[in-house]
């Protein structure tokens, strides 16, 4: 091996050693400072989707009186999104099934989470007997799974016995319900009487016309009365907001936390949390009335009141901002609305209200909210802040209530001498009652502040070079240059072929003379008829001899015809027209016999023939 080869080989070895050291250093640094998000993801257990799907189906309770409701519950260890039921279940005659709740839980197991999907149906039968729900197949993870058969025993109707399984009830408040109103619901999970129900989880409100606030859920253990009997129940209070008016249904579903030692045998007694749902509840939701709506209504529904607003600072110079703090108290959807923006004015620069961080967040059911306005006075004549219209809708009174934010006293000093004020005409009605309304002070200098009117409208935030019309704009110079090039080519062509220009001019002049000829026929004006006919024949025949039309005589017009046409009727017609013109010019005797107007039908055909020769 020569010296050059040894040199390159030693260089390659040194480069490999350098890269190896760099990678080892990066690996050691990664082990010393691991990424927090990656570490957290690695610590989370995965979801077990590879285990064989096991389905359990049963009626809960398995024995009910005639007319009572039992829950037909299907449970399987598969993800909810992957489970597909057949369009219709094979129900035995006399048994009615109504779709109920559907939910999913994740149960811990070793190093993985086991998904558990539960599908409920409300089953009932009017006649006593044994009703067997036959087995059928459903689809989970794209594979067919057999649902085992289940038996329901219906006894004769009698006195309602104590419940043997937990049930869910929904209690509604009294009064009317409106779209956008925060409705407080009570969800009761009734115990079976042996303290087996320890709590509830995964509370959901099913209904496409309602929106539940998950942050509003509050639970407690209480004693409730149902069917004349007292029971221990887990009570959950939650706010539900209807988003569509009309008659709409909802149902509540929860996963009951059951004490397995008191409930009975279970395959996994430590983690038994069956899905329990309520009967469907129908609510008649009314739309907010349009009549009587007050200015400043921003969606507040309930009962609210304002604390006296505060301003800081109380003394400013014209052009300096002040902060107006407003606190709203009451019950209703207090967390769902904001305060209105004041009416635009030439005296104030007003910004939209923002939530006041110093006021604690309200409870979903009741409490208070704080808002802050940033106002900039533009004149030192102002003595108070503007009144801000504000209103809410009271569902109990069924009307809108006005709680306008009142003005707050403010002292505004003149702007500093170095400022450049702008003089505006201020109407006396726009001032506070303490301002003087004489003509001398009707015009006062005020600061311009921010723009009072919007500027140019922007249809898109995309840069100009990324808009579709920008490409067409780039083609405009090329089209302009192309047009100039074609115009120059056309100009050069017409300069080399002047006969094209003469023919075009002759066509325009011929059309004008033809219109004059037709008008003379209509007016029965023989002299004008002869003059227009000769002018038309001259202009249409002039391009053949490259002469001025006014210089052509009868012989020049006849030369455009073939020898046969000159000797025929058309030649005679042309001679007659020119002879009539000569007679009108050189003879003072009145015309007798046939007039030139009688030649019009044949003359029209002759002119059309002469025009065809020019084309």
VEXDREN-2710 file (C-alpha; in Angstrom, 1 decimal):
% VEXDREN-2710
k/r/px/py/pz
1/UNK/0.0/0.0/0.0
2/UNK/1.4/3.4/-1.0
3/UNK/1.7/6.4/1.3
4/UNK/-1.5/8.1/-0.1
5/UNK/-3.6/5.0/0.8
6/UNK/-2.2/4.8/4.3
7/UNK/-3.0/8.5/4.8
8/UNK/-6.7/8.1/3.8
9/UNK/-7.1/5.0/5.8
10/UNK/-5.7/6.6/9.0
11/UNK/-8.0/9.6/8.4
12/UNK/-11.1/7.4/8.1
13/UNK/-10.2/5.6/11.3
14/UNK/-9.9/8.9/13.2
15/UNK/-13.3/10.1/11.8
16/UNK/-15.0/6.9/12.9
17/UNK/-13.5/7.2/16.4
18/UNK/-14.7/10.8/16.6
19/UNK/-18.3/9.9/15.6
20/UNK/-18.4/7.0/18.0
21/UNK/-17.3/9.2/20.9
22/UNK/-19.9/11.8/20.0
23/UNK/-22.7/9.2/19.9
24/UNK/-21.6/7.8/23.2
25/UNK/-21.7/11.3/24.7
26/UNK/-25.2/12.0/23.4
27/UNK/-26.4/8.6/24.8
28/UNK/-25.0/9.3/28.2
29/UNK/-26.5/12.8/28.3
30/UNK/-29.9/11.4/27.3
31/UNK/-29.7/8.8/30.1
32/UNK/-28.7/11.6/32.5
33/UNK/-31.5/14.0/31.4
34/UNK/-34.3/11.9/30.1
35/UNK/-37.3/13.7/28.4
36/UNK/-40.1/14.2/30.9
37/UNK/-42.9/13.6/28.4
38/UNK/-41.4/10.4/27.0
39/UNK/-40.8/9.1/30.6
40/UNK/-44.4/9.8/31.5
41/UNK/-45.7/8.1/28.4
42/UNK/-43.5/5.0/29.1
43/UNK/-44.9/4.8/32.6
44/UNK/-48.5/4.7/31.4
45/UNK/-50.0/1.2/31.1
46/UNK/-51.1/0.2/27.6
47/UNK/-54.7/-0.9/26.7
48/UNK/-55.2/-4.6/26.2
49/UNK/-56.8/-5.1/22.8
50/UNK/-55.3/-8.5/22.1
51/UNK/-57.1/-10.6/24.7
52/UNK/-60.0/-12.8/23.5
53/UNK/-63.3/-11.0/23.7
54/UNK/-65.6/-12.4/26.4
55/UNK/-69.3/-11.4/26.4
56/UNK/-71.7/-11.5/29.4
57/UNK/-75.4/-10.9/29.0
58/UNK/-78.0/-10.9/31.9
59/UNK/-81.1/-9.3/33.2
60/UNK/-80.7/-7.2/36.3
61/UNK/-82.7/-8.0/38.3
62/UNK/-83.6/-11.4/36.8
63/UNK/-87.1/-11.4/38.4
64/UNK/-89.5/-8.5/38.2
65/UNK/-93.3/-8.1/38.5
66/UNK/-95.4/-7.6/35.4
67/UNK/-95.0/-4.1/34.0
68/UNK/-91.8/-3.4/36.0
69/UNK/-88.5/-2.7/34.3
70/UNK/-85.4/-4.8/34.3
71/UNK/-82.0/-3.9/32.7
72/UNK/-80.8/-6.2/30.0
73/UNK/-77.0/-5.6/30.3
74/UNK/-74.4/-6.7/27.7
75/UNK/-70.8/-6.5/29.0
76/UNK/-67.7/-7.3/27.0
77/UNK/-63.9/-6.6/27.3
78/UNK/-63.6/-4.5/24.1
79/UNK/-63.3/-0.9/23.1
80/UNK/-66.7/0.9/22.8
81/UNK/-65.9/2.2/19.3
82/UNK/-65.2/-1.3/18.0
83/UNK/-68.5/-2.9/19.2
84/UNK/-71.3/-3.0/16.6
85/UNK/-74.7/-4.5/17.4
86/UNK/-77.1/-5.9/14.8
87/UNK/-79.8/-3.5/13.6
88/UNK/-82.5/-5.4/15.6
89/UNK/-82.1/-7.8/18.5
90/UNK/-84.0/-11.1/18.5
91/UNK/-86.6/-10.4/21.2
92/UNK/-89.0/-13.1/22.4
93/UNK/-92.7/-12.4/21.9
94/UNK/-94.2/-10.2/24.7
95/UNK/-90.8/-8.7/25.8
96/UNK/-90.1/-5.1/25.0
97/UNK/-86.6/-3.7/24.8
98/UNK/-85.8/0.0/24.7
99/UNK/-82.2/1.2/24.2
100/UNK/-80.7/2.8/27.3
101/UNK/-77.2/3.8/28.3
102/UNK/-73.9/2.8/26.7
103/UNK/-70.5/3.4/28.3
104/UNK/-66.9/2.3/28.7
105/UNK/-64.5/1.8/31.6
106/UNK/-60.9/0.8/31.9
107/UNK/-60.0/-1.7/34.6
108/UNK/-56.4/-2.1/35.9
109/UNK/-54.8/-5.5/35.4
110/UNK/-51.1/-6.2/35.8
111/UNK/-49.3/-3.9/33.3
112/UNK/-52.3/-3.2/31.1
113/UNK/-55.7/-1.6/31.2
114/UNK/-58.7/-3.8/30.3
115/UNK/-61.5/-2.0/28.4
116/UNK/-65.0/-2.8/29.4
117/UNK/-68.0/-1.8/27.3
118/UNK/-71.5/-2.0/28.7
119/UNK/-74.7/-1.7/26.6
120/UNK/-78.0/-1.4/28.5
121/UNK/-81.6/-2.0/27.4
122/UNK/-84.7/-1.4/29.4
123/UNK/-86.8/-4.6/29.4
124/UNK/-90.4/-5.0/30.4
125/UNK/-93.3/-7.4/29.9
126/UNK/-97.0/-7.0/30.6
127/UNK/-97.7/-10.7/31.1
128/UNK/-96.1/-13.1/33.7
129/UNK/-93.9/-15.9/32.4
130/UNK/-90.3/-16.8/31.5
131/UNK/-88.8/-14.8/28.7
132/UNK/-85.5/-16.1/27.2
133/UNK/-83.4/-13.7/25.2
134/UNK/-81.8/-15.9/22.6
135/UNK/-78.1/-15.8/21.8
136/UNK/-77.0/-13.7/18.8
137/UNK/-73.8/-12.3/17.4
138/UNK/-72.2/-8.9/17.5
139/UNK/-69.0/-7.5/16.0
140/UNK/-66.0/-6.5/18.1
141/UNK/-62.6/-5.5/16.6
142/UNK/-64.1/-6.6/13.2
143/UNK/-64.7/-10.2/14.4
144/UNK/-68.0/-11.9/15.2
145/UNK/-68.7/-12.6/18.9
146/UNK/-71.6/-14.7/20.3
147/UNK/-73.7/-13.1/23.0
148/UNK/-75.1/-15.8/25.4
149/UNK/-78.8/-16.3/26.1
150/UNK/-80.3/-14.7/29.2
151/UNK/-83.5/-15.4/31.1
152/UNK/-86.0/-13.0/32.6
153/UNK/-88.8/-14.2/35.0
154/UNK/-91.9/-12.0/35.2
155/UNK/-94.2/-12.6/38.1
156/UNK/-97.7/-11.5/38.6
157/UNK/-98.3/-7.8/39.3
158/UNK/-98.4/-6.9/42.9
159/UNK/-97.0/-4.5/45.5
160/UNK/-93.7/-3.2/44.5
161/UNK/-90.9/-4.8/46.5
162/UNK/-87.7/-3.3/47.6
163/UNK/-85.2/-2.9/44.8
164/UNK/-82.6/-5.7/44.5
165/UNK/-80.3/-3.7/42.2
166/UNK/-79.3/-0.1/42.1
167/UNK/-81.5/2.2/40.1
168/UNK/-81.1/5.8/38.8
169/UNK/-83.7/8.5/39.0
170/UNK/-83.6/12.1/37.5
171/UNK/-85.2/14.9/39.4
172/UNK/-86.1/18.1/37.5
173/UNK/-86.6/21.5/39.1
174/UNK/-90.0/23.3/38.8
175/UNK/-90.7/25.9/36.2
176/UNK/-90.1/26.5/32.5
177/UNK/-86.9/25.7/30.7
178/UNK/-85.5/27.8/27.9
179/UNK/-82.8/27.4/25.3
180/UNK/-79.4/28.3/26.8
181/UNK/-80.6/28.1/30.4
182/UNK/-78.4/26.2/32.9
183/UNK/-80.8/23.6/34.4
184/UNK/-79.7/22.0/37.7
185/UNK/-80.5/18.2/37.7
186/UNK/-80.4/15.8/40.5
187/UNK/-79.2/12.3/39.6
188/UNK/-80.2/9.8/42.3
189/UNK/-78.4/6.4/42.5
190/UNK/-80.7/4.5/44.9
191/UNK/-79.2/1.9/47.2
192/UNK/-80.7/-1.5/47.4
193/UNK/-81.1/-1.1/51.2
194/UNK/-78.0/-3.1/52.3
195/UNK/-75.4/-0.3/51.8
196/UNK/-73.9/-2.1/48.8
197/UNK/-73.7/1.1/46.7
198/UNK/-70.6/2.9/47.7
199/UNK/-70.6/5.7/45.1
200/UNK/-70.9/6.5/41.4
201/UNK/-68.5/7.4/38.6
202/UNK/-68.6/8.3/34.9
203/UNK/-71.8/10.3/35.1
204/UNK/-73.1/11.2/31.7
205/UNK/-76.3/12.8/30.3
206/UNK/-77.4/11.2/27.0
207/UNK/-79.3/13.4/24.6
208/UNK/-78.3/15.3/21.5
209/UNK/-80.2/18.4/22.5
210/UNK/-78.3/18.9/25.8
211/UNK/-74.8/19.9/26.9
212/UNK/-73.5/18.8/30.3
213/UNK/-71.0/20.8/32.3
214/UNK/-68.6/18.2/33.8
215/UNK/-67.1/20.7/36.2
216/UNK/-70.5/21.3/37.8
217/UNK/-70.8/17.7/39.2
218/UNK/-71.2/17.6/43.0
219/UNK/-71.9/14.3/44.9
220/UNK/-73.2/13.6/48.4
221/UNK/-74.8/10.7/50.2
222/UNK/-78.4/11.5/51.3
223/UNK/-81.7/9.9/52.1
224/UNK/-84.4/10.2/49.5
225/UNK/-88.1/9.0/49.1
226/UNK/-89.3/7.0/46.1
227/UNK/-92.7/5.3/45.8
228/UNK/-93.5/6.2/49.4
229/UNK/-90.4/4.6/50.8
230/UNK/-87.2/6.1/52.0
231/UNK/-83.9/5.0/50.6
232/UNK/-80.2/5.8/51.0
233/UNK/-79.0/7.3/47.7
234/UNK/-75.9/8.8/46.1
235/UNK/-77.1/12.3/44.9
236/UNK/-75.2/14.0/42.1
237/UNK/-76.0/17.6/41.1
238/UNK/-75.1/18.6/37.6
239/UNK/-75.9/21.5/35.2
240/UNK/-77.4/20.7/31.8
241/UNK/-77.8/23.3/29.1
242/UNK/-80.4/22.7/26.3
243/UNK/-79.2/23.8/22.9
244/UNK/-82.4/23.2/20.9
245/UNK/-86.0/24.1/21.7
246/UNK/-88.9/21.7/21.5
247/UNK/-89.7/18.4/23.2
248/UNK/-86.3/16.6/23.8
249/UNK/-85.4/13.5/25.8
250/UNK/-82.5/12.8/28.0
251/UNK/-81.4/10.0/30.3
252/UNK/-78.7/9.8/32.9
253/UNK/-76.2/6.9/33.2
254/UNK/-73.6/6.2/35.8
255/UNK/-71.3/3.4/36.8
256/UNK/-72.3/2.3/40.3
257/UNK/-69.5/1.4/42.6
258/UNK/-70.8/-1.8/44.3
259/UNK/-69.5/-3.5/47.5
260/UNK/-69.1/-7.0/46.0
261/UNK/-69.2/-8.7/49.4
262/UNK/-72.8/-7.6/49.9
263/UNK/-74.0/-7.8/46.3
264/UNK/-73.3/-11.4/45.3
265/UNK/-70.8/-13.6/43.4
266/UNK/-68.8/-11.9/40.7
267/UNK/-65.9/-13.0/38.5
268/UNK/-63.9/-9.9/39.6
269/UNK/-65.6/-8.8/42.8
270/UNK/-63.1/-6.1/43.7
271/UNK/-63.9/-4.1/40.5
272/UNK/-67.6/-4.5/40.0
273/UNK/-69.1/-1.3/38.6
274/UNK/-72.2/-2.0/36.6
275/UNK/-73.6/0.6/34.2
276/UNK/-76.9/1.9/35.5
277/UNK/-79.2/4.3/33.6
278/UNK/-82.5/6.1/34.2
279/UNK/-85.7/6.1/32.3
280/UNK/-85.9/8.6/29.5
281/UNK/-87.1/12.0/30.7
282/UNK/-88.9/14.4/28.3
283/UNK/-88.3/18.2/28.7
284/UNK/-90.3/20.9/26.8
285/UNK/-87.7/23.5/26.0
286/UNK/-89.0/26.9/25.1
287/UNK/-87.1/29.4/22.8
288/UNK/-86.2/32.8/24.3
289/UNK/-88.9/35.3/23.4
290/UNK/-88.0/37.9/20.8
291/UNK/-90.5/40.4/22.1
292/UNK/-89.3/42.6/24.9
293/UNK/-85.6/41.8/24.4
294/UNK/-83.6/44.7/26.0
295/UNK/-80.3/46.2/24.9
296/UNK/-77.3/44.6/26.5
297/UNK/-78.6/41.1/26.6
298/UNK/-75.7/38.7/26.1
299/UNK/-77.3/35.3/27.0
300/UNK/-77.6/35.6/30.7
301/UNK/-80.6/33.4/32.0
302/UNK/-81.4/33.3/35.7
303/UNK/-81.5/36.0/38.3
304/UNK/-78.6/38.4/38.7
305/UNK/-77.7/41.6/40.3
306/UNK/-74.9/44.1/40.1
307/UNK/-72.6/45.4/42.8
308/UNK/-71.8/49.1/42.6
309/UNK/-69.1/49.4/39.9
310/UNK/-65.7/50.8/40.8
311/UNK/-63.3/52.9/38.8
312/UNK/-59.5/53.1/39.1
313/UNK/-58.0/55.7/39.1
314/UNK/-60.7/58.3/39.8
315/UNK/-58.7/61.2/38.3
316/UNK/-56.9/61.0/35.0
317/UNK/-55.9/63.2/32.1
318/UNK/-57.7/63.1/28.7
319/UNK/-56.2/60.2/26.8
320/UNK/-55.1/58.1/29.8
321/UNK/-56.9/54.7/30.4
322/UNK/-59.1/53.9/33.4
323/UNK/-60.3/50.6/34.6
324/UNK/-64.0/50.0/35.4
325/UNK/-64.6/46.9/37.5
326/UNK/-68.1/45.3/37.5
327/UNK/-69.2/42.3/39.7
328/UNK/-72.2/40.3/38.8
329/UNK/-73.9/38.0/41.4
330/UNK/-76.7/35.6/41.1
331/UNK/-78.0/32.2/40.1
332/UNK/-78.1/30.8/36.6
333/UNK/-75.7/30.4/33.8
334/UNK/-73.3/32.9/35.3
335/UNK/-70.3/31.2/33.8
336/UNK/-71.8/31.1/30.3
337/UNK/-72.1/34.8/29.4
338/UNK/-70.0/38.0/29.2
339/UNK/-70.9/41.6/29.7
340/UNK/-71.8/43.8/26.7
341/UNK/-69.5/46.3/25.0
342/UNK/-70.5/49.9/25.5
343/UNK/-72.1/51.8/22.6
344/UNK/-69.5/53.5/20.4
345/UNK/-68.9/57.1/21.2
346/UNK/-66.7/59.9/19.9
347/UNK/-66.0/60.8/23.6
348/UNK/-64.7/57.4/24.7
349/UNK/-62.3/54.8/23.4
350/UNK/-63.8/51.5/24.8
351/UNK/-62.3/48.0/24.8
352/UNK/-64.3/44.7/25.3
353/UNK/-64.6/43.5/28.9
354/UNK/-62.3/40.9/30.2
355/UNK/-62.5/38.6/33.2
356/UNK/-61.2/40.1/36.4
357/UNK/-58.5/37.8/37.8
358/UNK/-58.9/39.3/41.3
359/UNK/-62.5/38.0/41.6
360/UNK/-62.6/34.2/42.4
361/UNK/-64.2/31.9/39.8
362/UNK/-67.9/31.4/40.4
363/UNK/-69.6/28.1/41.3
364/UNK/-71.3/26.5/38.3
365/UNK/-74.6/26.9/40.2
366/UNK/-74.3/30.3/41.7
367/UNK/-71.7/32.9/42.8
368/UNK/-70.2/36.0/41.2
369/UNK/-68.1/37.0/38.3
370/UNK/-65.9/40.0/37.9
371/UNK/-65.3/41.9/34.6
372/UNK/-63.0/44.8/33.8
373/UNK/-63.6/47.5/31.2
374/UNK/-60.7/49.6/29.9
375/UNK/-62.0/53.1/29.0
376/UNK/-60.1/56.0/27.6
377/UNK/-61.7/59.4/28.0
378/UNK/-61.0/61.7/25.0
379/UNK/-62.3/65.0/26.4
380/UNK/-61.7/66.8/29.7
381/UNK/-65.4/67.8/29.7
382/UNK/-66.4/64.3/30.8
383/UNK/-67.6/63.9/34.4
384/UNK/-68.7/60.3/34.5
385/UNK/-68.3/57.0/32.7
386/UNK/-70.9/56.1/30.1
387/UNK/-73.9/54.0/31.1
388/UNK/-73.5/50.4/29.7
389/UNK/-76.8/48.6/28.9
390/UNK/-77.0/45.2/30.4
391/UNK/-80.0/42.8/30.8
392/UNK/-80.7/39.2/31.5
393/UNK/-83.7/36.9/31.1
394/UNK/-85.6/35.7/34.2
395/UNK/-87.3/32.3/33.5
396/UNK/-89.6/32.7/36.5
397/UNK/-90.9/36.0/35.4
398/UNK/-90.7/35.1/31.7
399/UNK/-89.3/38.5/30.9
400/UNK/-86.1/40.4/30.4
401/UNK/-84.8/42.4/33.3
402/UNK/-82.7/45.6/32.9
403/UNK/-79.7/46.0/35.2
404/UNK/-77.8/48.7/33.2
405/UNK/-74.3/49.4/34.6
406/UNK/-74.7/53.0/36.0
407/UNK/-72.2/55.8/35.3
408/UNK/-69.4/56.3/37.8
409/UNK/-68.1/59.7/38.7
410/UNK/-64.7/60.6/37.1
411/UNK/-62.5/63.7/37.0
412/UNK/-60.8/64.2/33.7
413/UNK/-58.0/66.8/33.5
414/UNK/-56.9/68.4/30.2
415/UNK/-54.3/66.7/28.1
416/UNK/-50.7/67.9/28.4
417/UNK/-49.7/70.9/26.3
418/UNK/-47.4/68.9/24.0
419/UNK/-50.3/66.7/22.8
420/UNK/-51.9/67.4/19.4
421/UNK/-55.7/67.4/20.1
422/UNK/-58.3/67.1/17.4
423/UNK/-61.3/69.4/17.6
424/UNK/-64.6/67.6/17.2
425/UNK/-68.2/68.8/17.4
426/UNK/-69.6/67.4/20.6
427/UNK/-73.4/67.3/20.9
428/UNK/-74.7/68.5/24.3
429/UNK/-76.7/65.3/24.7
430/UNK/-73.6/63.3/24.7
431/UNK/-72.1/65.0/27.7
432/UNK/-72.7/64.3/31.4
433/UNK/-75.4/66.4/33.1
434/UNK/-72.7/68.4/34.8
435/UNK/-71.3/69.7/31.6
436/UNK/-72.3/73.2/30.3
437/UNK/-74.3/73.3/27.1
438/UNK/-73.5/76.7/25.7
439/UNK/-72.4/77.4/22.1
440/UNK/-68.9/78.5/23.2
441/UNK/-68.1/75.1/24.7
442/UNK/-69.8/73.1/22.0
443/UNK/-66.5/72.5/20.3
444/UNK/-63.7/71.4/22.5
445/UNK/-60.3/69.8/21.7
446/UNK/-60.1/66.1/22.4
447/UNK/-57.4/63.5/21.8
448/UNK/-57.7/61.4/18.8
449/UNK/-56.9/58.1/20.5
450/UNK/-57.4/54.9/18.5
451/UNK/-59.4/54.8/15.3
452/UNK/-63.1/55.1/15.9
453/UNK/-64.1/53.5/12.6
454/UNK/-62.7/50.3/11.0
455/UNK/-60.2/50.6/8.3
456/UNK/-59.9/48.6/5.1
457/UNK/-61.5/45.2/5.3
458/UNK/-59.1/42.2/5.0
459/UNK/-60.7/39.2/3.3
460/UNK/-57.8/36.9/4.1
461/UNK/-54.7/36.9/6.3
462/UNK/-52.7/35.0/3.7
463/UNK/-49.7/36.9/2.1
464/UNK/-50.4/38.4/-1.3
465/UNK/-48.0/36.0/-3.0
466/UNK/-50.0/33.0/-1.7
467/UNK/-53.4/34.2/-3.0
468/UNK/-54.9/32.7/-6.2
469/UNK/-55.3/36.0/-8.1
470/UNK/-51.6/36.8/-7.6
471/UNK/-50.6/34.3/-10.3
472/UNK/-53.0/35.9/-12.7
473/UNK/-51.5/39.3/-11.8
474/UNK/-48.1/38.0/-12.9
475/UNK/-49.5/37.2/-16.3
476/UNK/-50.8/40.7/-16.8
477/UNK/-47.5/42.2/-18.1
478/UNK/-47.0/39.3/-20.5
479/UNK/-50.5/39.8/-21.8
480/UNK/-49.9/43.5/-22.2
481/UNK/-46.7/43.0/-24.1
482/UNK/-48.3/40.3/-26.3
483/UNK/-51.2/42.7/-27.1
484/UNK/-48.7/45.5/-28.1
485/UNK/-46.8/43.0/-30.3
486/UNK/-50.0/41.8/-32.1
487/UNK/-51.1/45.5/-32.5
488/UNK/-47.7/46.3/-34.1
489/UNK/-47.9/43.3/-36.4
490/UNK/-51.3/44.4/-37.5
491/UNK/-50.2/47.9/-38.1
492/UNK/-47.2/46.7/-40.3
493/UNK/-49.5/44.4/-42.2
494/UNK/-52.0/47.2/-43.0
495/UNK/-49.1/49.5/-44.1
496/UNK/-48.1/46.9/-46.6
497/UNK/-51.7/46.2/-47.8
498/UNK/-53.5/49.5/-48.0
499/UNK/-56.2/47.9/-50.0
500/UNK/-57.5/46.2/-46.8
501/UNK/-57.9/49.7/-45.3
502/UNK/-59.7/51.0/-48.4
503/UNK/-62.1/48.1/-48.5
504/UNK/-62.9/48.5/-44.8
505/UNK/-63.5/52.2/-45.2
506/UNK/-65.6/51.5/-48.3
507/UNK/-67.7/49.0/-46.4
508/UNK/-68.5/51.6/-43.7
509/UNK/-69.3/54.3/-46.2
510/UNK/-71.5/52.0/-48.2
511/UNK/-73.6/51.1/-45.1
512/UNK/-74.1/54.8/-44.4
513/UNK/-75.2/55.5/-48.0
514/UNK/-77.4/52.5/-48.0
515/UNK/-79.3/53.8/-44.9
516/UNK/-79.7/57.2/-46.6
517/UNK/-81.0/55.4/-49.7
518/UNK/-83.6/53.5/-47.8
519/UNK/-84.7/56.7/-46.0
520/UNK/-85.2/58.5/-49.4
521/UNK/-87.3/55.6/-50.6
522/UNK/-89.5/55.9/-47.5
523/UNK/-89.9/59.7/-48.0
524/UNK/-90.3/59.4/-51.8
525/UNK/-87.5/61.9/-52.3
526/UNK/-86.3/61.2/-55.9
527/UNK/-83.3/63.7/-55.9
528/UNK/-82.0/62.3/-52.6
529/UNK/-82.6/58.8/-53.9
530/UNK/-80.4/59.4/-57.0
531/UNK/-77.7/61.1/-55.0
532/UNK/-77.5/58.3/-52.4
533/UNK/-77.5/55.6/-55.1
534/UNK/-74.6/57.2/-57.0
535/UNK/-72.7/57.7/-53.7
536/UNK/-73.2/54.1/-52.8
537/UNK/-72.0/52.8/-56.2
538/UNK/-69.0/55.1/-56.1
539/UNK/-67.7/54.1/-52.6
540/UNK/-68.2/50.3/-53.3
541/UNK/-66.4/50.5/-56.6
542/UNK/-63.6/52.9/-55.6
543/UNK/-61.3/50.2/-54.1
544/UNK/-61.1/48.4/-57.4
545/UNK/-59.4/51.3/-59.1
546/UNK/-57.7/52.8/-56.0
547/UNK/-59.4/56.2/-56.8
548/UNK/-61.3/58.8/-54.8
549/UNK/-65.0/57.8/-54.8
550/UNK/-66.1/61.3/-55.7
551/UNK/-63.9/61.1/-58.9
552/UNK/-65.7/58.0/-60.3
553/UNK/-68.1/58.4/-63.3
554/UNK/-70.5/56.0/-64.8
555/UNK/-67.9/54.3/-67.0
556/UNK/-65.7/53.6/-63.9
557/UNK/-68.6/51.9/-62.2
558/UNK/-69.5/49.8/-65.3
559/UNK/-65.8/48.6/-65.5
560/UNK/-66.3/46.7/-62.3
561/UNK/-68.9/44.5/-64.1
562/UNK/-68.3/41.7/-66.6
563/UNK/-68.9/42.4/-70.3
564/UNK/-72.2/40.4/-70.1
565/UNK/-73.4/42.4/-67.1
566/UNK/-72.5/45.7/-68.7
567/UNK/-74.6/44.8/-71.7
568/UNK/-77.4/43.4/-69.6
569/UNK/-80.1/44.9/-67.4
570/UNK/-77.7/45.9/-64.6
571/UNK/-75.5/48.0/-66.9
572/UNK/-78.7/49.7/-68.2
573/UNK/-79.8/50.3/-64.6
574/UNK/-76.5/51.9/-63.7
575/UNK/-76.6/54.1/-66.8
576/UNK/-80.2/55.1/-66.0
577/UNK/-79.3/56.2/-62.5
578/UNK/-76.3/58.3/-63.7
579/UNK/-78.5/59.8/-66.5
580/UNK/-81.1/60.8/-64.0
581/UNK/-78.4/62.5/-62.0
582/UNK/-77.2/64.4/-65.0
583/UNK/-80.7/65.4/-65.9
584/UNK/-81.3/66.7/-62.5
585/UNK/-78.1/68.7/-62.6
586/UNK/-78.2/70.1/-66.2
587/UNK/-81.9/70.3/-67.1
588/UNK/-84.4/72.7/-65.6
589/UNK/-87.5/70.9/-67.0
590/UNK/-89.6/68.9/-64.5
591/UNK/-89.2/65.1/-64.7
592/UNK/-92.0/63.3/-66.5
593/UNK/-92.9/59.6/-66.8
594/UNK/-91.4/57.0/-64.5
595/UNK/-89.5/58.3/-61.5
596/UNK/-86.1/57.0/-60.4
597/UNK/-87.8/55.5/-57.3
598/UNK/-89.2/52.8/-59.5
599/UNK/-85.7/51.5/-59.9
600/UNK/-85.2/50.7/-56.2
601/UNK/-86.0/46.9/-56.3
602/UNK/-83.5/46.2/-59.1
603/UNK/-81.0/48.8/-57.7
604/UNK/-81.0/47.0/-54.3
605/UNK/-80.0/43.8/-56.0
606/UNK/-77.3/45.5/-58.1
607/UNK/-75.8/47.2/-55.0
608/UNK/-75.7/43.8/-53.2
609/UNK/-73.9/42.3/-56.2
610/UNK/-71.3/45.1/-56.2
611/UNK/-70.7/44.6/-52.5
612/UNK/-70.1/40.9/-53.0
613/UNK/-67.4/41.8/-55.6
614/UNK/-65.6/43.9/-52.9
615/UNK/-65.5/41.1/-50.3
END
